[in-house]
Amino acid sequence: MSVTVQNLSKIYGAQKAVDDISFQAHSGEVLGFLGPNGAGKTTTMKVITCFIPPASGQVSVCGFDVEKQPIEVRRQIGYLPEHNPLYKDMYVREYLAFAARLHKVSRAGRRIAEMIDMTGLGPEQHKQIGALSKGYRQRVGLAQAMLHDPAVLILDEPTSGLDPNQLADIRGLIKQLGKEKTVIFSTHIMQEVKAICDRVLIINKGRIVANDTIGQLQQRISSESAVTVEFLGKVAVDALKKVPEVKNVQALGDNRYQLTADSRVDLRPALFDFAVEKGVKLLEMNKEVYDIDEVFHRLTR
């Protein structure tokens, strides 16, 4: 496993910011790390990146312990914190060259050019960082995080301040990076979770309340499954109620109906068979699921 967290706790005074959490992040996946403000996300990331020590528990990155081998851990990690710390009086290329020297990057000029191209910094590469928009500053931070080609990327709110076009570019880049690296990705934008993440970990009040795929989490919080169906022509509600496993049928108008069943049941195959048996044409059929926003609200309220 690229990142392994075992029984991690972090205490500030009388407050337990992180309370005995355990999880793993695998190579070749984007792990969405979600939670309300103050839930413990940033604290966990700072422990993984060796910025702060744990109070108890063990954390390893690519087999290196964060307390015993912090230099080796830092070599494996690219980190973009929530508040992107940049030297605003430096020029973009100058700053990336400085970061390359710190990481002892070989062929630094070529690697800097690759990062500028990858993050779309080309038009701004000769400007001072202080003259850049917030979106381009985020791109500089992302380029710096990837400069030494780390095995693990930890990104805390990486798309903050980006316009819609920049969002699409950076989301695509993160998704591509997730195919070959381990990416731990924190955000409050649920659309990004759906677009980017392979798996979701939700933390609330310092404890993990969910660790699964989005689809599994959606099923977990729902006691019923629902299917909305539309036929070409009217169908009797009583006939639909006789479809196996159907608990309830509601007419929605215009030959549209909503059918519900237990959460473990997918009604679509039975409805397809029903349409064939009755000789009616099926125009549309959609299985309704809870949106990731609703999943998040239910697990963190």
Backbone hydrogen bonds in HBPLUS format (Angstrom, degrees):
<---DONOR---> <-ACCEPTOR-->    atom                        ^
c    i                          cat <-CA-CA->   ^        H-A-AA   ^      H-
h    n   atom  resd res      DA  || num        DHA   H-A  angle D-A-AA Bond
n    s   type  num  typ     dist DA aas  dist angle  dist       angle   num
A0062-CYS N   A0002-SER O   2.61 MM  60  4.55 158.0  1.66 136.6 144.3     1
A0003-VAL N   A0025-ALA O   3.22 MM  22  5.06 162.8  2.25 147.6 147.3     2
A0025-ALA N   A0003-VAL O   2.90 MM  22  5.06 157.0  1.95 144.7 148.9     3
A0004-THR N   A0060-SER O   2.97 MM  56  5.32 164.4  2.00 152.7 156.3     4
A0060-SER N   A0004-THR O   2.95 MM  56  5.32 159.5  1.99 150.3 157.1     5
A0005-VAL N   A0023-PHE O   2.86 MM  18  5.25 167.8  1.87 176.0 173.9     6
A0023-PHE N   A0005-VAL O   2.93 MM  18  5.25 145.1  2.06 131.6 140.8     7
A0006-GLN N   A0058-GLN O   2.82 MM  52  5.19 168.4  1.84 168.4 168.2     8
A0058-GLN N   A0006-GLN O   2.94 MM  52  5.19 158.5  1.99 148.3 154.5     9
A0008-LEU N   A0021-ILE O   2.81 MM  13  5.08 154.8  1.88 152.3 144.2    10
A0020-ASP N   A0008-LEU O   2.86 MM  12  4.77 102.5  2.47 117.0 133.0    11
A0021-ILE N   A0008-LEU O   2.92 MM  13  5.08 153.8  1.99 137.7 136.1    12
A0009-SER N   A0056-SER O   3.06 MM  47  5.28 155.1  2.13 140.9 137.6    13
A0055-ALA N   A0009-SER O   2.88 MM  46  5.57 150.9  1.96 150.0 154.4    14
A0056-SER N   A0009-SER O   3.32 MM  47  5.28 151.3  2.41 136.6 134.5    15
A0010-LYS N   A0018-VAL O   2.94 MM   8  4.94 152.2  2.02 129.6 131.7    16
A0017-ALA N   A0010-LYS O   2.87 MM   7  5.64 125.7  2.17 147.8 164.2    17
A0018-VAL N   A0010-LYS O   3.22 MM   8  4.94 162.6  2.25 137.6 139.3    18
A0012-TYR N   A0015-GLN O   2.77 MM   3  5.20 160.2  1.80 162.1 165.3    19
A0015-GLN N   A0012-TYR O   2.95 MM   3  5.20 159.5  2.00 133.1 130.5    20
A0019-ASP N   A0206-GLY O   2.72 MM 187  4.98 172.2  1.72 133.8 133.2    21
A0028-GLY N   A0181-LYS O   3.00 MM 153  5.08 143.7  2.14 102.2 113.6    22
A0183-VAL N   A0029-GLU O   3.13 MM 154  6.38 169.6  2.14 164.6 163.5    23
A0198-ASP N   A0030-VAL O   2.90 MM 168  5.38 153.9  1.96 141.5 150.0    24
A0199-ARG N   A0030-VAL O   3.42 MM 169  6.73 158.9  2.47 155.4 155.1    25
A0031-LEU N   A0183-VAL O   2.75 MM 152  6.08 164.9  1.77 174.3 172.9    26
A0185-PHE N   A0031-LEU O   2.85 MM 154  5.96 172.2  1.86 158.5 160.6    27
A0032-GLY N   A0199-ARG O   2.80 MM 167  6.11 166.0  1.82 166.4 162.4    28
A0201-LEU N   A0032-GLY O   2.74 MM 169  5.98 168.8  1.75 176.6 175.9    29
A0033-PHE N   A0185-PHE O   2.79 MM 152  5.69 166.6  1.81 137.9 141.5    30
A0034-LEU N   A0201-LEU O   2.84 MM 167  6.13 164.3  1.86 161.9 166.5    31
A0203-ILE N   A0034-LEU O   2.87 MM 169  6.25 163.1  1.90 154.5 156.6    32
A0039-ALA N   A0036-PRO O   3.12 MM   3  5.44 143.4  2.26 139.9 134.7    33
A0206-GLY N   A0039-ALA O   2.79 MM 167  5.32 137.6  1.97 138.9 146.5    34
A0044-THR N   A0040-GLY O   3.06 MM   4  6.14 159.1  2.10 144.3 149.7    35
A0045-MET N   A0041-LYS O   3.01 MM   4  6.35 160.1  2.05 154.2 159.7    36
A0046-LYS N   A0042-THR O   2.90 MM   4  6.11 153.3  1.97 148.5 155.9    37
A0047-VAL N   A0043-THR O   3.03 MM   4  6.34 145.9  2.15 146.8 155.7    38
A0048-ILE N   A0044-THR O   3.02 MM   4  6.34 164.0  2.05 152.6 156.6    39
A0049-THR N   A0045-MET O   2.98 MM   4  6.17 150.2  2.07 146.5 154.3    40
A0051-PHE N   A0046-LYS O   2.81 MM   5  4.98 141.7  1.95 158.2 160.3    41
A0052-ILE N   A0046-LYS O   3.34 MM   6  5.78 154.0  2.41 117.7 118.2    42
A0050-CYS N   A0047-VAL O   3.10 MM   3  5.12 164.0  2.12 107.2 111.3    43
A0066-VAL N   A0059-VAL O   3.04 MM   7  5.89 168.3  2.05 159.6 159.2    44
A0061-VAL N   A0064-PHE O   2.81 MM   3  5.17 153.7  1.88 145.5 149.5    45
A0064-PHE N   A0061-VAL O   2.95 MM   3  5.17 168.0  1.96 115.2 118.5    46
A0069-GLN N   A0065-ASP O   2.76 MM   4  5.26 153.3  1.83 145.0 151.7    47
A0073-VAL N   A0069-GLN O   3.08 MM   4  6.34 155.4  2.14 152.2 159.9    48
A0074-ARG N   A0070-PRO O   2.95 MM   4  6.15 161.3  1.99 148.7 152.7    49
A0075-ARG N   A0071-ILE O   3.14 MM   4  6.43 141.3  2.30 141.8 151.9    50
A0076-GLN N   A0073-VAL O   2.94 MM   3  5.27 138.5  2.12 105.5 117.5    51
A0077-ILE N   A0074-ARG O   3.36 MM   3  5.17 149.5  2.46  95.2 103.6    52
A0151-ALA N   A0076-GLN O   3.08 MM  75  5.37 120.8  2.45 120.5 134.5    53
A0152-VAL N   A0076-GLN O   2.98 MM  76  6.06 157.2  2.03 171.3 172.1    54
A0078-GLY N   A0152-VAL O   2.79 MM  74  6.20 150.0  1.88 157.5 167.5    55
A0154-ILE N   A0078-GLY O   2.80 MM  76  6.17 165.6  1.82 169.2 174.3    56
A0080-LEU N   A0154-ILE O   2.94 MM  74  6.35 164.0  1.96 163.3 166.3    57
A0156-ASP N   A0080-LEU O   2.90 MM  76  6.02 175.3  1.90 170.8 171.6    58
A0090-MET N   A0087-TYR O   3.05 MM   3  5.67 165.6  2.07 120.3 124.6    59
A0130-GLY N   A0088-LYS O   2.84 MM  42  4.24 142.5  1.98 135.8 125.7    60
A0129-ILE N   A0090-MET O   2.87 MM  39  6.05 169.0  1.88 165.7 162.3    61
A0095-TYR N   A0091-TYR O   2.75 MM   4  5.95 159.6  1.79 162.2 167.1    62
A0092-VAL N   A0127-LYS O   3.06 MM  35  6.20 151.6  2.14 168.5 169.1    63
A0096-LEU N   A0092-VAL O   3.03 MM   4  6.31 163.8  2.06 153.8 158.0    64
A0097-ALA N   A0093-ARG O   2.89 MM   4  6.04 150.4  1.98 144.4 152.8    65
A0098-PHE N   A0094-GLU O   2.96 MM   4  6.20 150.2  2.05 143.5 151.6    66
A0099-ALA N   A0095-TYR O   2.94 MM   4  6.29 158.4  1.99 150.5 155.9    67
A0100-ALA N   A0096-LEU O   2.87 MM   4  6.05 148.8  1.97 140.9 149.9    68
A0101-ARG N   A0097-ALA O   3.01 MM   4  6.28 148.7  2.11 144.0 151.2    69
A0102-LEU N   A0098-PHE O   3.14 MM   4  6.49 154.5  2.21 146.2 152.9    70
A0103-HIS N   A0099-ALA O   3.06 MM   4  6.33 151.9  2.15 146.6 153.7    71
A0104-LYS N   A0100-ALA O   2.88 MM   4  5.86 106.0  2.44 132.1 150.2    72
A0105-VAL N   A0100-ALA O   2.93 MM   5  5.15 168.7  1.95 147.9 151.5    73
A0104-LYS N   A0101-ARG O   3.09 MM   3  4.78 149.7  2.19  94.1 103.4    74
A0111-ARG N   A0107-ARG O   3.12 MM   4  6.41 164.1  2.15 155.1 160.1    75
A0112-ILE N   A0108-ALA O   2.80 MM   4  5.97 159.1  1.84 157.5 162.9    76
A0113-ALA N   A0109-GLY O   3.09 MM   4  6.27 159.1  2.14 143.7 149.2    77
A0114-GLU N   A0110-ARG O   2.99 MM   4  6.29 152.2  2.07 146.0 153.8    78
A0115-MET N   A0111-ARG O   3.00 MM   4  6.29 157.3  2.05 149.3 154.6    79
A0116-ILE N   A0112-ILE O   2.93 MM   4  6.17 156.7  1.99 152.5 159.0    80
A0117-ASP N   A0113-ALA O   3.03 MM   4  6.21 158.9  2.08 146.6 152.1    81
A0118-MET N   A0114-GLU O   2.83 MM   4  6.00 159.5  1.87 148.5 155.0    82
A0119-THR N   A0115-MET O   2.96 MM   4  5.99 155.9  2.02 146.5 151.2    83
A0121-LEU N   A0116-ILE O   2.89 MM   5  4.88 151.3  1.97 147.7 151.3    84
A0120-GLY N   A0117-ASP O   3.36 MM   3  5.21 156.9  2.42  97.7 104.4    85
A0124-GLU N   A0121-LEU O   2.90 MM   3  5.41 141.0  2.05 119.0 130.8    86
A0125-GLN N   A0122-GLY O   3.38 MM   3  5.30 169.8  2.39 108.0 111.0    87
A0127-LYS N   A0124-GLU O   3.09 MM   3  5.54 165.8  2.11 123.8 124.6    88
A0131-ALA N   A0128-GLN O   2.99 MM   3  5.42 151.4  2.08 110.3 119.1    89
A0132-LEU N   A0129-ILE O   3.07 MM   3  5.33 163.7  2.09 112.0 117.2    90
A0137-ARG N   A0133-SER O   2.97 MM   4  6.28 147.7  2.08 149.6 159.6    91
A0138-GLN N   A0134-LYS O   3.00 MM   4  6.31 150.5  2.09 146.8 154.0    92
A0139-ARG N   A0135-GLY O   3.16 MM   4  6.52 145.4  2.29 137.1 146.5    93
A0140-VAL N   A0136-TYR O   2.98 MM   4  6.31 147.5  2.08 142.7 151.0    94
A0141-GLY N   A0137-ARG O   2.97 MM   4  6.31 157.5  2.02 149.4 155.1    95
A0142-LEU N   A0138-GLN O   2.90 MM   4  6.18 151.4  1.99 146.6 154.6    96
A0143-ALA N   A0139-ARG O   2.86 MM   4  6.07 155.9  1.92 147.1 153.6    97
A0144-GLN N   A0140-VAL O   2.94 MM   4  6.18 157.8  1.99 149.3 155.1    98
A0145-ALA N   A0141-GLY O   2.99 MM   4  6.20 150.3  2.08 140.9 148.9    99
A0146-MET N   A0142-LEU O   3.14 MM   4  6.37 142.4  2.29 143.9 152.6   100
A0147-LEU N   A0143-ALA O   3.05 MM   4  5.90 116.1  2.47 140.0 155.4   101
A0147-LEU N   A0144-GLN O   3.36 MM   3  5.08 151.3  2.44  95.6 103.8   102
A0149-ASP N   A0146-MET O   2.98 MM   3  5.29 160.8  2.01 121.5 123.3   103
A0182-THR N   A0151-ALA O   3.07 MM  31  6.39 171.2  2.08 158.3 160.9   104
A0153-LEU N   A0182-THR O   2.75 MM  29  6.15 164.7  1.77 165.6 171.1   105
A0184-ILE N   A0153-LEU O   2.86 MM  31  6.28 163.4  1.89 166.1 171.3   106
A0155-LEU N   A0184-ILE O   2.88 MM  29  6.21 167.2  1.90 171.0 175.1   107
A0186-SER N   A0155-LEU O   2.87 MM  31  6.21 173.3  1.87 171.0 172.7   108
A0157-GLU N   A0186-SER O   2.90 MM  29  5.45 150.9  1.99 130.4 138.3   109
A0160-SER N   A0157-GLU O   3.41 MM   3  5.76 165.8  2.43 116.5 116.9   110
A0162-LEU N   A0159-THR O   3.24 MM   3  5.65 163.2  2.27 135.4 132.8   111
A0167-LEU N   A0163-ASP O   2.79 MM   4  6.01 156.4  1.85 160.9 169.1   112
A0168-ALA N   A0164-PRO O   3.15 MM   4  6.37 159.4  2.19 144.4 148.0   113
A0169-ASP N   A0165-ASN O   3.19 MM   4  6.48 158.5  2.24 145.7 151.2   114
A0170-ILE N   A0166-GLN O   2.91 MM   4  6.14 171.5  1.92 161.6 162.6   115
A0171-ARG N   A0167-LEU O   2.85 MM   4  5.92 162.0  1.88 153.8 159.4   116
A0172-GLY N   A0168-ALA O   3.07 MM   4  6.13 159.4  2.11 141.8 147.6   117
A0173-LEU N   A0169-ASP O   2.97 MM   4  6.25 149.9  2.07 143.3 152.3   118
A0174-ILE N   A0170-ILE O   2.89 MM   4  6.14 163.4  1.92 154.2 157.3   119
A0175-LYS N   A0171-ARG O   2.93 MM   4  6.12 162.8  1.96 151.5 156.5   120
A0176-GLN N   A0172-GLY O   2.98 MM   4  6.16 153.5  2.05 143.0 150.1   121
A0177-LEU N   A0173-LEU O   2.89 MM   4  6.15 158.7  1.93 151.3 157.4   122
A0178-GLY N   A0174-ILE O   2.92 MM   4  6.10 145.6  2.04 145.6 154.8   123
A0179-LYS N   A0176-GLN O   3.15 MM   3  5.56 159.1  2.19 108.8 115.2   124
A0180-GLU N   A0177-LEU O   3.15 MM   3  5.82 155.0  2.21 116.9 123.0   125
A0181-LYS N   A0177-LEU O   2.93 MM   4  5.90 143.7  2.07 155.8 167.2   126
A0192-GLU N   A0189-ILE O   3.05 MM   3  5.57 133.1  2.27 109.9 121.3   127
A0194-LYS N   A0190-MET O   3.16 MM   4  6.55 160.8  2.20 153.5 156.0   128
A0195-ALA N   A0191-GLN O   3.01 MM   4  6.18 149.4  2.10 141.1 150.2   129
A0196-ILE N   A0192-GLU O   2.86 MM   4  5.79 146.4  1.97 151.9 158.2   130
A0197-CYS N   A0193-VAL O   2.99 MM   4  5.22 147.0  2.11 132.5 142.9   131
A0200-VAL N   A0212-ASP O   2.79 MM  12  5.53 171.3  1.79 149.8 152.9   132
A0212-ASP N   A0200-VAL O   2.98 MM  12  5.53 146.9  2.09 156.8 159.3   133
A0202-ILE N   A0210-ALA O   2.88 MM   8  5.05 159.3  1.93 134.4 140.8   134
A0209-VAL N   A0202-ILE O   2.84 MM   7  5.72 160.6  1.88 152.6 159.3   135
A0204-ASN N   A0207-ARG O   2.80 MM   3  5.41 166.2  1.82 156.5 156.6   136
A0207-ARG N   A0204-ASN O   3.09 MM   3  5.41 168.3  2.10 114.2 117.7   137
A0217-LEU N   A0213-THR O   3.06 MM   4  6.31 156.4  2.12 150.8 157.4   138
A0218-GLN N   A0214-ILE O   2.92 MM   4  6.17 154.6  1.99 152.6 159.6   139
A0219-GLN N   A0215-GLY O   3.13 MM   4  6.40 154.3  2.20 145.7 151.9   140
A0220-ARG N   A0216-GLN O   2.95 MM   4  6.08 148.8  2.04 141.8 151.1   141
A0221-ILE N   A0217-LEU O   3.36 MM   4  6.59 149.5  2.46 150.2 153.2   142
A0222-SER N   A0219-GLN O   3.27 MM   3  5.38 152.7  2.35 103.3 111.3   143
A0225-SER N   A0261-ALA O   2.90 MM  36  5.39 159.8  1.94 138.4 145.2   144
A0261-ALA N   A0225-SER O   2.93 MM  36  5.39 151.6  2.01 153.2 158.9   145
A0288-GLU N   A0226-ALA O   2.81 MM  62  5.41 161.4  1.84 148.3 154.4   146
A0227-VAL N   A0259-LEU O   2.87 MM  32  5.34 157.3  1.92 154.9 162.6   147
A0259-LEU N   A0227-VAL O   2.88 MM  32  5.34 165.6  1.90 156.3 158.6   148
A0228-THR N   A0286-ASN O   2.84 MM  58  5.28 159.2  1.89 157.6 158.8   149
A0286-ASN N   A0228-THR O   2.86 MM  58  5.28 161.4  1.89 153.2 159.5   150
A0229-VAL N   A0257-TYR O   2.83 MM  28  5.41 163.2  1.86 158.4 164.2   151
A0257-TYR N   A0229-VAL O   2.84 MM  28  5.41 157.9  1.89 157.7 165.1   152
A0230-GLU N   A0284-GLU O   2.87 MM  54  5.07 155.7  1.93 147.6 146.4   153
A0283-LEU N   A0230-GLU O   2.81 MM  53  5.45 148.2  1.91 146.3 155.2   154
A0284-GLU N   A0230-GLU O   3.28 MM  54  5.07 156.6  2.34 136.2 136.3   155
A0231-PHE N   A0255-ASN O   3.07 MM  24  5.67 160.7  2.10 155.1 157.0   156
A0232-LEU N   A0281-LYS O   2.86 MM  49  5.29 155.9  1.92 147.9 151.8   157
A0239-ALA N   A0236-ALA O   3.14 MM   3  5.27 125.3  2.45  96.7 110.1   158
A0240-LEU N   A0236-ALA O   3.21 MM   4  6.63 151.9  2.30 146.0 153.3   159
A0241-LYS N   A0237-VAL O   2.98 MM   4  6.29 145.2  2.10 149.6 159.8   160
A0242-LYS N   A0239-ALA O   3.18 MM   3  5.43 148.0  2.29 101.5 110.6   161
A0243-VAL N   A0240-LEU O   3.07 MM   3  5.45 164.7  2.09 111.4 116.3   162
A0246-VAL N   A0243-VAL O   3.17 MM   3  5.81 164.5  2.20 141.6 143.9   163
A0247-LYS N   A0260-THR O   2.75 MM  13  5.61 176.3  1.75 158.4 158.9   164
A0260-THR N   A0248-ASN O   3.01 MM  12  5.35 156.0  2.07 147.2 152.6   165
A0250-GLN N   A0258-GLN O   2.86 MM   8  5.15 153.8  1.92 146.5 155.1   166
A0258-GLN N   A0250-GLN O   2.82 MM   8  5.15 159.7  1.86 148.2 155.2   167
A0252-LEU N   A0256-ARG O   2.75 MM   4  5.18 168.9  1.76 144.9 145.1   168
A0256-ARG N   A0253-GLY O   3.04 MM   3  5.43 142.6  2.18 109.0 119.4   169
A0265-VAL N   A0262-ASP O   2.96 MM   3  5.52 162.7  1.99 121.3 127.1   170
A0271-LEU N   A0267-LEU O   2.99 MM   4  6.19 154.3  2.06 157.6 166.0   171
A0272-PHE N   A0268-ARG O   2.96 MM   4  6.16 152.9  2.03 152.6 159.4   172
A0273-ASP N   A0269-PRO O   3.05 MM   4  6.34 160.0  2.09 147.5 152.5   173
A0274-PHE N   A0270-ALA O   2.89 MM   4  6.11 148.3  1.99 140.6 150.1   174
A0275-ALA N   A0271-LEU O   2.97 MM   4  6.22 159.4  2.02 147.7 151.5   175
A0276-VAL N   A0272-PHE O   3.09 MM   4  6.39 157.6  2.14 149.3 155.2   176
A0277-GLU N   A0273-ASP O   2.88 MM   4  6.08 163.9  1.91 152.0 156.6   177
A0278-LYS N   A0274-PHE O   2.90 MM   4  6.07 160.5  1.93 154.7 159.6   178
A0279-GLY N   A0275-ALA O   2.94 MM   4  5.79 121.0  2.30 134.3 147.8   179
A0280-VAL N   A0275-ALA O   3.08 MM   5  5.12 146.1  2.20 142.4 148.6   180
A0279-GLY N   A0276-VAL O   3.32 MM   3  5.13 141.5  2.48  92.5 103.2   181
A0294-GLU N   A0291-ASP O   2.99 MM   3  5.37 119.9  2.36 106.1 119.6   182
A0295-VAL N   A0291-ASP O   3.10 MM   4  6.50 155.1  2.16 149.6 157.2   183
A0296-PHE N   A0292-ILE O   2.91 MM   4  6.11 163.3  1.94 149.3 152.9   184
A0297-HIS N   A0293-ASP O   2.95 MM   4  6.24 162.6  1.98 150.6 155.1   185
A0298-ARG N   A0294-GLU O   2.98 MM   4  6.11 166.3  2.00 151.0 154.6   186
A0299-LEU N   A0295-VAL O   3.09 MM   4  6.25 152.6  2.17 149.4 156.4   187
A0300-THR N   A0296-PHE O   3.10 MM   4  6.13 129.6  2.36 145.0 156.8   188
A0301-ARG N   A0297-HIS O   3.03 MM   4  5.75 125.3  2.34 149.1 154.7   189
